[in-house]
Amino acid sequence: MAVASFNRKSFEAQIGKVTDELLDKISLFGTPVESVSDDRVEVEVFPNRPDLLSLQGYIRAFKAFLGKSPGLKTYKVNSMEKDHYVTIDPSVRDVRPYTVCAVVHGLKFQTEHIEELIELQEKLHITMGRKRKKMAIGIYPLDKITFPITFKALEPDKIKFIPLGMKDELTGLQILQRHPTGKAYSDLLAGKSVFPVFIDAKNKVLSMPPIINSEETGKIEESTKDVFVECSGSDKESLNKALNIIATVLSEMGGKISAVEIRDGKTKILTPNLAPKTMKINFENINKTIGLSLNEKEIKQALEKMGFEYKNKTVTIPAWRTDILHEIDIIEDIAIGHGYEKLTPEIPSVATVGRENLNETIKRKISEILSGTGMLEVSSYLKTSMLLILRQYLKQELFLKDSKKEKN
């Protein structure tokens, strides 16, 4: 689990004084308290809730849970401004094929805000981004760059810019060899003949993802009012979710979100897309799973405490929630919203004796038979169907029979 650390003064300004009762509610919310000091409040956040890794995201969700701001919160995405588009060049196809972007205006950064943003960025890199392999985020002062922007790949010796935190211009390969961040993440570009870069209309390098921003165009300061945000990587779903988290956090800081057009060949899309999704729920499944008899009003209240909107057995899900994949995820949130402290543990009234599942017995025996023929058993994380397993088994049986015939 990741640990989210919040400034206690800022936390209490939004939630109220940190008391033993409040700490209990923080734990019941599903984020165990790690530590509390005079300056910081630290909580554990499960990997499936990256939207809680920032102070702004946590406050948004926790205020709903406390009943102070229940229900679905919405954010406006303003229309795309002139020339605010990013072109994805075909050259990035084999290195880092996708990007989604946004522009946020009217920010009033303080040192604390910049530190919070950097911490959120790095935590998203580690969790959703799988240490930047799957996804990386770049944030740039808008006044230092010129639209339109191109996302392309170049040979390492043709990439030249001053990386963040340094004074000398380096090539792409030199950055991997000399810059601390370049050294730490050099394996992500190892063996690549070309490296990805974001370049603006004046041919200035914004960054070389997933490694480092440019010192000239990629350094956020307190004087920064408007920013350009990009997420690049190999998984579109993760990129969109990460961008939604960052964009809404910046909105909570007082910014106004504007769309950016992504041009990928003939395809043109506007990002970020903060339109919520919907999912149908079944009351019988909910009550059977939780072990209660909640009515529609109670289910609605529980959902609103978890930041959802409910109407006619349909749940509206925020665009920044990455963890809602199935009805069971909604049911889990209903249990949290209703209150785990209200659930009464019960010992089963029927005594049972444990035994091996019949399907597992058959699988074990098949495994022993195949291993006995000299085959090697491998257990991987890949999902497959029982039909495919059976087909492979029958093919192996036919192969063994044919081999025996040839020997005879």
Residue pairs with C-beta under 8 A, 6 or more apart in sequence:
1 44
1 45
1 46
1 47
2 44
2 45
2 47
2 53
2 123
2 126
2 127
3 34
3 42
3 43
3 44
3 45
4 31
4 42
4 43
4 44
4 45
4 52
4 53
4 54
4 55
4 58
4 123
5 40
5 41
5 42
5 119
6 40
6 41
6 42
6 43
6 55
6 58
7 39
7 40
7 55
7 112
8 18
8 36
8 37
8 38
8 39
8 40
8 41
9 39
10 55
10 112
11 18
11 41
11 55
11 59
12 18
14 59
14 63
15 22
15 59
15 62
15 63
15 66
16 22
18 36
18 41
23 33
23 36
25 65
25 66
26 32
26 33
26 43
26 62
27 33
28 336
28 339
28 340
28 341
29 61
29 62
29 65
29 336
30 46
30 49
30 336
31 43
31 44
31 45
31 46
31 49
31 52
31 58
32 43
32 44
33 41
33 42
33 43
33 44
34 42
34 43
34 44
35 42
36 42
43 58
45 52
45 53
47 127
48 322
48 323
49 322
49 323
50 123
50 124
50 127
50 128
50 241
50 242
50 245
50 322
51 57
51 61
51 245
51 318
51 320
51 321
51 322
52 58
52 61
53 119
53 120
53 123
53 124
53 127
54 116
54 117
54 119
54 120
54 245
54 249
55 116
56 116
56 248
56 249
56 252
56 253
57 120
57 245
57 248
57 249
57 252
57 320
59 252
60 69
60 73
60 248
60 252
60 307
61 306
61 307
63 69
64 70
64 71
64 73
64 304
64 305
64 306
64 307
65 305
65 306
65 307
65 336
65 337
67 305
70 301
70 304
70 305
70 307
71 304
71 307
71 308
71 309
72 276
72 307
72 308
72 309
72 316
72 318
73 307
73 318
74 274
74 276
75 247
75 248
75 251
75 257
75 274
76 256
76 257
77 102
77 257
77 258
77 259
77 270
77 272
77 273
77 274
78 256
78 257
78 258
78 259
79 258
79 259
80 258
80 259
80 260
80 261
80 270
81 103
81 258
83 147
83 148
83 201
84 103
84 147
84 148
84 258
84 259
84 260
84 261
85 147
85 148
85 149
85 260
85 261
85 262
85 263
86 99
86 101
86 148
86 149
86 150
86 151
86 198
86 230
86 260
86 261
86 262
86 263
87 148
87 149
87 150
87 151
87 263
88 97
88 98
88 99
88 151
88 262
88 263
88 264
88 265
89 150
89 151
89 152
89 153
90 265
91 152
91 153
91 154
91 194
92 151
92 152
92 153
92 196
95 153
95 189
95 192
95 194
95 195
95 196
96 153
96 196
96 209
96 210
96 232
96 233
96 234
97 234
98 232
98 233
98 234
98 235
98 236
98 239
98 264
99 151
99 230
99 231
99 232
99 233
99 239
99 262
100 230
100 231
100 236
100 239
100 240
100 243
100 262
100 271
100 272
101 149
101 228
101 229
101 230
101 231
101 243
101 260
101 262
101 271
102 228
102 229
102 243
102 246
102 247
102 257
102 258
102 259
102 260
102 271
102 272
103 142
103 226
103 227
103 228
103 229
103 257
103 258
103 259
103 260
104 226
104 227
104 229
104 247
104 250
104 251
104 255
104 256
104 257
104 258
105 142
105 225
105 226
105 255
105 256
105 258
106 225
106 226
106 254
106 255
106 256
107 113
107 224
107 225
107 226
107 227
107 250
107 253
107 254
107 255
108 225
108 253
108 254
109 220
109 221
109 222
109 223
109 224
109 253
110 222
111 222
113 253
114 220
114 221
114 222
117 139
117 220
117 249
117 250
120 245
120 246
120 249
121 137
121 139
121 246
124 135
124 137
124 242
124 245
124 246
125 131
125 132
125 135
125 136
125 137
125 210
128 134
128 135
128 238
128 241
128 242
128 322
129 135
129 136
129 137
129 210
129 233
129 238
129 242
131 185
132 185
132 188
132 210
133 188
133 210
133 234
134 233
134 234
134 235
134 238
135 210
135 231
135 232
135 233
135 234
135 235
135 238
135 239
135 242
136 209
136 210
136 231
136 232
136 233
137 229
137 230
137 231
137 242
137 246
138 198
138 206
138 207
138 209
138 213
138 218
138 229
138 230
138 231
138 232
139 213
139 218
139 220
139 227
139 228
139 229
139 246
140 206
140 207
140 213
140 217
140 218
140 220
140 227
140 228
140 229
140 230
141 217
141 218
141 219
141 220
141 221
141 224
141 226
141 227
141 228
142 225
142 226
142 227
142 228
143 224
143 225
143 226
144 216
144 217
144 218
145 200
145 204
145 206
145 217
145 228
146 200
146 201
146 202
146 204
147 200
147 201
148 200
148 201
149 198
149 199
149 200
149 201
149 206
149 228
150 198
150 199
150 200
151 196
151 197
151 198
151 230
151 232
152 196
152 197
152 199
153 194
153 195
153 196
153 197
154 172
154 194
154 195
154 197
155 172
155 193
155 194
155 195
156 171
156 172
156 173
156 194
156 195
157 171
157 172
157 173
158 171
158 172
159 171
159 172
159 175
159 195
159 197
159 205
159 208
160 169
160 170
160 171
160 205
161 169
161 170
161 204
161 205
161 208
161 214
161 215
161 216
162 168
162 169
162 170
162 214
162 215
162 216
163 170
163 175
163 179
163 181
163 182
163 208
163 211
163 212
163 213
163 214
163 215
164 181
164 212
164 213
164 214
164 215
164 218
164 219
165 179
165 180
165 215
166 179
166 215
167 215
170 178
170 179
172 189
172 195
172 197
172 208
175 182
175 208
175 211
175 212
176 182
176 183
176 186
176 189
176 211
177 183
177 186
179 211
179 212
181 211
181 212
182 211
182 212
185 210
185 211
186 211
188 210
188 211
189 195
189 211
195 208
196 208
196 209
196 232
197 205
197 206
197 207
197 208
197 209
198 205
198 206
198 207
198 209
198 230
198 232
199 205
199 206
200 206
200 217
204 214
204 216
204 217
205 214
205 217
206 213
206 214
206 217
206 218
206 228
206 230
207 213
207 214
207 217
207 218
209 230
209 232
210 232
210 233
212 218
213 219
220 227
227 250
227 255
228 260
229 243
229 246
229 247
229 250
231 239
231 240
231 242
231 243
231 246
232 239
233 239
238 322
240 271
240 272
240 273
241 319
241 320
241 322
243 271
243 272
244 272
244 273
244 274
244 319
244 320
245 320
245 322
247 257
247 272
247 274
248 257
248 274
248 319
248 320
250 257
251 257
257 272
257 274
259 270
259 271
259 272
260 270
260 271
261 268
261 269
261 270
262 268
262 269
262 270
262 271
272 319
273 319
274 319
274 320
275 319
276 309
276 316
276 317
276 318
276 319
277 316
277 317
277 319
277 324
278 314
278 315
278 316
278 317
279 314
279 315
279 317
279 324
279 327
279 330
280 313
280 314
280 315
280 327
281 299
281 313
281 314
281 315
281 327
281 330
281 331
282 313
282 327
283 294
283 296
283 299
283 313
285 327
285 331
286 294
286 299
286 331
286 334
287 293
287 294
289 328
289 331
290 331
290 334
290 335
290 338
290 343
291 343
291 346
292 338
292 343
294 302
294 334
294 338
298 338
299 310
299 334
300 310
301 337
302 333
302 334
302 335
302 336
302 337
302 338
303 309
303 310
303 315
303 330
303 333
303 334
303 337
304 310
304 337
305 337
306 333
306 334
306 336
306 337
307 318
307 321
308 315
308 316
308 317
308 318
308 330
308 333
309 315
309 316
310 316
315 330
317 324
323 329
324 330
324 333
335 343
356 364
366 393
367 377
370 377
370 393
370 396
371 377
373 400
375 396
